[in-house]
Amino acid sequence: MRTNLFYIFIFICSSLSLLAQNSPTEFTYNEFLGYVKKYHPLVKKADLKLNEAQANLMEARGAFDPKIEVDFSEKQFKDSEYYSILNSSFKIPTWYGIELKAGFDNAEGIYVNPENTLPNSGLTSLGISVPVGQGLFINQRMADLRKAKIARNLNVAERNLQAIEVIYEASVSYVTWKRSFDEVKLYETYLKNALIRYNGVSKLIEEGDKPAIDSVEAGIAVKTRRLNLEDAKLKLTKAKLELSNYLWLENNIPLELNDGLQPEDLLAKTIKQTLQINELGTIDLDNHPKIQALDAKIAMLKVDRKLKANALLPKLDLSYNYLSEPSYIDNYRFEDYKIGVNFAFPIFLRKERGSLKLADLKIQDSEFGLQFERKNLENKLKAQQQEIVSLQKQQDYNDTLVKDFTTLLNAEDRLFEMGESSLFIINSRENSLVSSQLTEIALENRYLNAVIGLYRTIANPQ
């Protein structure tokens, strides 16, 4: 009896000491996410999507940059200058396919092609080229620029999705670490209980108050708890190493989780605030990164379709260049000019009509995918919201079971002290209590995973 009283006293003192701790080594979930969001290489990799979008936009805008072109060729043979030809120009592309051009040409030599014969001082030109059919309202460079602007929204959405995926996987590792840590603490407590009970029974056997077979019963409980504890420690070690994959510092320096750190004890109460989600609130799917990404892809396909539809028009390019010698540039003679007409039109348009049909099919395919994804997200959100509500109820039910099993175990302990019970019944009661507490830990783990799963579905990176 005195041994049992001593065991109860130790158990109460250890429980009070745990409650009195202010957890100076607690590594909170909020702190952990801070490291992940700021230093994890995969989050930094996701940020490169934004730089990629800016680079693509700069590249597309480069198609509208002014251009200087110089073409010079000269031939000398046996002290004779066969020809020396210079063609230079300065071109300015504009938005609606119109191109402005200024040029200077010069040709000298005894064998210059008569077509290239120019005044001795050369010839300047100032002109404009206008696509009347294809390319006036949309052309390849206009389409590339529009798609590059749309791609910025696409890259932002893809960046958010990648960052959220990293945060989700890191959060799963954290709650796995918490579950393993709680299981180790649970088995350590019950191993202490089993050892105290074993020592007490052994002393009672020595005094002749208990049969020797009770030491076997108590020893089995100790060995079982040691086995459970060792397995739980292995899971905890693996969980720590998994969690360490998400701990980094500046300059891509990896960290390893210190053995003195422990997970946040009240994580179930703080996780929704940390992730800034309300599991019962309405979700605006229009701002969802997946929906935004699909919308951007469809918008880019529509730009391609418009470009392909423009190919059904005949190609008709008109150009006009005002010509003047450098010394007479101030004397306008509009009768000195060079004009050009370039016309082309396929008879059957099979290639163009086929390309347009394929563009329409791609848009339809993407729109079907968008409709499915929107409905899938709606149903997934409802299912996860219902799962969280159900798990909260299950936790409440299991809490009452833990209290009931604790009451039964305490009552059985008192009966054992009075000699009206046995170790077998006590171990049975304790096993039921341990099982319910393990279920409590498992339910908490499922609840936490459901919350971070909802965060992943909502896809709000803030």
C-alpha positions in Angstrom: 0.0 0.0 0.0 2.8 2.4 0.9 4.4 1.7 -2.5 1.2 2.5 -4.3 0.8 5.7 -2.3 4.3 6.6 -3.2 3.6 6.0 -6.9 0.5 8.2 -6.8 2.5 10.9 -5.1 5.3 10.8 -7.7 2.7 10.8 -10.6 0.9 13.9 -9.2 4.2 15.7 -8.6 5.4 15.0 -12.1 2.1 16.2 -13.6 2.3 19.4 -11.6 5.9 20.0 -12.6 4.9 19.6 -16.2 2.1 22.1 -15.9 4.3 24.6 -14.0 6.8 24.7 -16.9 6.7 27.8 -19.1 8.2 25.8 -21.9 11.4 27.9 -22.6 12.5 25.4 -25.3 9.2 25.3 -27.1 9.6 25.7 -30.9 6.3 27.2 -31.9 4.6 26.5 -35.2 4.6 30.2 -36.0 8.3 30.4 -35.6 8.8 27.3 -37.7 6.7 28.7 -40.6 8.8 31.9 -40.3 11.9 30.0 -41.1 10.2 28.1 -43.9 8.8 31.2 -45.6 12.0 33.2 -45.4 14.8 30.8 -45.9 13.7 27.6 -47.5 15.3 27.1 -50.9 12.1 25.8 -52.5 10.2 29.0 -51.5 13.1 31.1 -52.9 12.9 28.9 -56.0 9.1 29.7 -56.3 10.0 33.4 -56.0 12.1 33.1 -59.2 8.8 32.7 -61.1 8.2 36.4 -60.6 11.6 37.3 -62.0 11.0 34.9 -64.9 7.7 36.8 -65.7 9.5 40.1 -65.7 12.3 38.8 -68.0 9.7 37.4 -70.4 7.9 40.7 -70.5 11.2 42.6 -71.2 12.0 40.1 -74.0 8.5 40.7 -75.6 8.9 44.4 -75.4 12.2 44.1 -77.1 10.4 43.4 -80.4 9.3 47.1 -80.4 12.8 48.5 -79.8 14.2 50.8 -82.6 16.8 49.1 -84.7 19.8 50.3 -86.6 20.9 48.2 -89.7 24.0 48.7 -91.7 25.0 46.6 -94.8 28.3 47.5 -96.4 30.1 45.7 -99.2 33.1 46.7 -101.3 35.2 45.0 -104.0 38.7 46.0 -105.1 40.6 44.2 -107.8 43.8 45.3 -109.8 43.7 48.8 -108.5 40.1 49.2 -109.6 37.1 49.8 -107.4 34.5 47.5 -108.7 31.8 48.7 -106.3 31.3 50.1 -102.8 27.7 49.8 -101.6 26.3 51.1 -98.3 22.7 50.5 -97.2 21.8 51.8 -93.7 18.5 52.3 -92.0 16.9 53.2 -88.7 13.6 51.4 -88.1 10.9 52.1 -85.4 8.3 49.4 -85.0 4.9 50.6 -83.6 2.1 48.8 -81.9 -0.3 48.4 -84.8 2.2 46.7 -87.2 3.1 50.1 -88.7 6.9 50.6 -89.2 8.7 53.9 -89.6 12.0 53.9 -91.4 14.8 56.4 -92.2 17.7 55.4 -94.4 20.8 56.4 -96.2 22.2 54.6 -99.2 25.4 55.2 -101.2 26.9 53.3 -104.2 30.2 53.9 -106.0 32.3 52.0 -108.5 32.7 51.2 -112.2 30.7 48.0 -112.0 27.7 49.1 -109.9 24.5 47.5 -111.0 22.5 50.2 -112.8 19.6 49.4 -110.4 21.8 50.6 -107.5 23.1 53.7 -109.2 22.7 56.7 -106.8 23.7 60.3 -106.7 27.4 60.9 -105.8 26.4 62.3 -102.4 24.1 59.3 -101.7 20.4 59.1 -101.2 18.3 59.5 -98.0 14.9 58.1 -97.5 12.1 58.5 -95.0 9.1 56.2 -95.2 6.4 54.1 -93.6 5.2 50.5 -94.0 1.6 49.6 -93.3 0.1 46.1 -93.2 -3.4 46.6 -94.5 -4.6 43.0 -94.1 -2.7 40.6 -91.8 -0.8 42.2 -89.0 -2.5 45.5 -88.7 -4.5 44.9 -85.5 -2.5 41.9 -84.3 0.8 40.3 -85.3 3.4 38.0 -83.7 5.1 40.7 -81.7 1.8 42.2 -80.4 0.7 38.7 -79.5 3.9 37.9 -77.7 3.7 41.1 -75.6 0.1 40.5 -74.7 0.9 36.9 -73.6 3.9 38.1 -71.6 1.7 40.5 -69.7 -0.9 37.8 -69.0 2.0 35.4 -68.1 2.8 37.7 -65.1 -0.5 36.7 -63.5 0.1 33.1 -64.4 3.6 33.2 -62.8 2.3 34.9 -59.7 -0.4 32.1 -59.3 2.2 29.4 -60.0 4.6 30.9 -57.5 1.8 31.0 -54.8 0.9 27.4 -55.5 4.5 26.2 -55.2 5.1 28.2 -52.0 1.9 26.8 -50.5 2.9 23.3 -51.4 6.2 23.8 -49.5 4.4 25.3 -46.5 1.9 22.4 -46.5 4.6 19.7 -46.6 6.5 21.5 -43.9 3.4 21.7 -41.7 2.7 18.0 -42.2 6.2 17.3 -40.9 5.6 19.6 -37.9 2.4 17.9 -36.8 4.0 14.5 -37.4 6.8 15.6 -35.1 4.3 16.7 -32.5 2.4 13.4 -32.6 5.7 11.4 -32.2 6.8 13.7 -29.4 3.4 13.3 -27.6 3.5 9.5 -28.0 7.1 9.3 -26.5 6.0 11.4 -23.5 3.0 9.2 -23.0 5.0 6.0 -23.1 7.6 7.5 -20.8 4.9 8.3 -18.2 3.4 4.8 -18.3 6.8 3.2 -18.3 7.5 5.0 -15.0 4.1 3.8 -13.7 4.9 0.2 -14.7 8.4 0.4 -13.0 6.9 1.8 -9.8 4.2 -0.8 -9.8 6.8 -3.6 -10.5 9.0 -2.4 -7.6 6.1 -2.1 -5.3 4.9 -5.6 -6.2 8.4 -7.0 -5.8 8.6 -5.6 -2.3 5.2 -6.9 -1.4 6.2 -10.4 -2.7 9.3 -10.2 -0.5 7.1 -9.3 2.5 4.8 -12.2 1.6 1.8 -10.1 0.9 1.6 -11.0 -2.8 2.1 -14.2 -4.8 5.3 -14.5 -6.9 3.3 -14.8 -10.1 2.4 -11.1 -9.8 6.0 -10.1 -10.5 5.7 -11.8 -13.9 2.5 -9.8 -14.6 4.2 -6.6 -13.6 7.3 -7.5 -15.6 5.3 -8.0 -18.7 3.8 -4.6 -18.4 7.3 -3.0 -18.0 8.7 -4.9 -21.0 5.6 -3.9 -23.1 6.0 -0.2 -22.2 9.8 -0.3 -23.0 9.0 -1.9 -26.4 6.4 0.8 -27.1 8.7 3.5 -25.9 11.5 2.4 -28.1 9.3 2.2 -31.2 7.9 5.7 -30.4 11.5 7.1 -30.0 12.4 5.7 -33.4 9.4 7.5 -35.0 10.4 10.7 -33.2 13.9 10.5 -34.5 12.7 10.0 -38.1 10.1 12.9 -37.6 12.9 15.2 -36.4 15.1 14.4 -39.4 12.1 15.0 -41.7 11.4 18.3 -40.0 15.0 19.4 -40.4 14.6 19.3 -44.2 12.6 22.6 -43.8 14.9 24.4 -41.4 17.3 26.7 -43.1 19.2 30.0 -42.5 20.5 32.7 -44.8 22.9 31.8 -47.6 21.2 28.3 -47.8 22.7 27.0 -44.6 20.7 23.9 -43.4 19.8 23.4 -39.8 19.2 20.4 -37.7 16.5 20.3 -35.0 17.9 20.5 -31.5 17.0 17.7 -29.1 16.2 20.2 -26.5 13.3 21.7 -28.5 9.7 20.5 -28.3 6.6 21.3 -30.4 3.9 23.7 -29.5 1.6 22.2 -26.9 -1.5 24.2 -27.8 -1.1 23.9 -31.5 -4.7 22.8 -32.0 -5.9 26.2 -30.6 -3.5 28.4 -32.5 -3.0 26.8 -35.9 -6.0 28.4 -37.6 -4.8 31.8 -36.4 -1.3 31.1 -37.5 -2.5 30.0 -41.0 -5.0 32.9 -41.1 -7.9 30.7 -42.1 -11.5 30.3 -41.0 -12.7 26.8 -41.8 -16.3 27.8 -41.9 -16.0 31.1 -43.9 -16.9 31.5 -47.5 -14.1 31.2 -50.1 -13.8 33.4 -53.1 -12.6 30.9 -55.8 -12.0 33.7 -58.3 -9.0 34.7 -56.3 -7.8 31.1 -56.0 -4.3 30.6 -57.6 -5.4 27.5 -59.5 -8.4 29.4 -61.0 -6.2 32.4 -61.7 -3.6 30.2 -63.4 -6.2 28.5 -65.6 -7.8 31.9 -66.4 -4.4 33.2 -67.5 -3.8 30.1 -69.7 -7.1 30.5 -71.4 -6.5 34.2 -71.9 -3.1 33.4 -73.6 -4.9 30.8 -75.8 -7.4 33.4 -76.8 -4.5 35.7 -77.9 -3.2 32.8 -80.0 -6.6 32.2 -81.5 -6.9 35.9 -82.4 -3.5 35.7 -84.1 -4.6 32.6 -86.1 -7.9 34.1 -87.0 -6.0 37.1 -88.4 -4.1 34.7 -90.7 -7.4 34.2 -92.6 -7.0 37.8 -94.0 -5.0 38.4 -97.1 -1.5 39.7 -96.7 -1.3 43.2 -98.1 1.6 45.4 -97.1 2.0 48.9 -98.5 5.1 51.0 -98.2 6.0 54.6 -99.1 9.5 56.2 -98.9 10.3 59.8 -99.6 13.7 60.1 -101.4 16.1 63.0 -101.3 19.8 63.8 -101.8 21.4 64.9 -98.5 22.2 68.3 -100.0 18.6 68.9 -101.1 16.9 67.5 -98.0 15.2 70.8 -97.3 13.8 71.0 -100.9 10.7 68.8 -100.8 10.0 67.0 -104.1 7.2 64.6 -103.4 7.5 63.2 -106.9 10.7 61.6 -105.7 9.6 58.4 -103.9 9.7 54.7 -103.8 6.5 52.7 -103.2 5.9 49.0 -102.7 3.0 46.6 -102.6 3.3 43.0 -101.2 0.2 40.8 -101.6 -0.3 37.1 -100.8 -3.4 35.0 -100.2 -3.7 31.2 -100.1 -6.6 29.9 -102.2 -8.0 27.2 -99.9 -6.7 28.5 -96.5 -6.6 24.9 -95.3 -3.5 25.5 -93.1 -5.0 28.6 -91.6 -8.5 27.1 -91.0 -6.9 24.0 -89.4 -4.8 26.1 -87.1 -7.8 28.2 -86.0 -9.9 25.0 -85.4 -7.1 23.6 -83.2 -6.9 26.9 -81.3 -10.7 26.7 -80.6 -10.4 23.1 -79.4 -7.6 24.0 -77.0 -9.7 26.8 -75.6 -12.7 24.5 -75.1 -10.4 21.9 -73.5 -9.0 24.5 -71.0 -12.5 25.9 -70.3 -13.8 22.3 -69.5 -10.8 21.9 -67.2 -11.5 25.2 -65.5 -15.1 24.2 -64.9 -14.0 20.9 -63.4 -11.4 22.5 -61.2 -13.8 25.1 -59.9 -16.3 22.4 -58.9 -13.6 20.1 -57.6 -12.4 22.9 -55.3 -15.9 23.7 -54.1 -16.5 20.0 -53.2 -13.1 19.6 -51.7 -13.6 22.7 -49.5 -17.0 21.4 -48.3 -15.5 18.0 -47.5 -12.6 19.4 -45.6 -14.8 21.8 -43.6 -17.1 18.9 -42.7 -14.1 16.8 -41.8 -12.8 19.4 -39.3 -16.3 19.7 -37.7 -16.5 15.9 -37.4 -13.0 15.6 -35.9 -13.8 18.2 -33.3 -16.8 16.2 -32.3 -14.8 13.0 -32.2 -12.2 14.7 -30.0 -14.9 15.7 -27.6 -16.3 12.1 -27.5 -12.8 10.7 -26.9 -12.1 13.2 -24.1 -15.0 11.7 -22.2 -13.6 8.2 -22.8 -10.2 9.3 -21.5 -11.9 10.7 -18.3 -14.0 7.5 -17.9 -11.0 5.2 -18.3 -9.0 7.3 -15.9 -11.8 7.1 -13.3 -11.9 3.3 -13.8 -8.1 3.0 -13.4 -8.1 5.1 -10.3 -10.9 3.0 -8.8 -9.1 -0.2 -9.7 -6.0 1.1 -8.0 -7.9 1.7 -4.8 -9.4 -1.8 -4.9 -5.9 -3.2 -5.5 -4.7 -1.4 -2.4 -7.4 -3.0 -0.4 -6.6 -6.4 -1.8 -9.8 -6.7 -3.8 -8.3 -6.5 -7.3 -5.3 -7.9 -9.3 -2.5 -6.6 -11.5 -4.2 -8.2 -14.5 -7.3 -6.1 -14.1 -5.2 -2.9 -13.4 -3.1 -3.6 -16.6 -6.2 -4.1 -18.6 -7.7 -0.8 -17.3 -4.4 0.9 -18.0 -4.2 -0.5 -21.5 -7.6 0.8 -22.2 -6.6 4.3 -20.9 -3.4 4.2 -23.0 -5.4 3.2 -26.1 -7.8 6.1 -25.6 -5.0 8.6 -25.0 -3.2 7.3 -28.2 -6.5 7.8 -30.0 -6.6 11.3 -28.5 -3.2 12.0 -30.0 -4.2 10.5 -33.3 -7.4 12.5 -33.5 -5.5 15.7 -32.8 -3.0 14.8 -35.5 -5.9 14.1 -38.0 -7.5 17.4 -37.0 -4.2 19.4 -37.5 -3.7 17.7 -40.9 -7.3 18.5 -41.9 -6.7 22.2 -41.0 -3.4 22.4 -43.0 -5.1 20.5 -45.8 -7.8 23.1 -45.8 -5.1 25.8 -46.0 -3.6 24.0 -48.9 -7.0 23.9 -50.7 -7.8 27.5 -50.0 -4.3 28.4 -51.2 -3.9 31.7 -49.5 -0.1 32.3 -49.2 -0.4 35.2 -46.7 
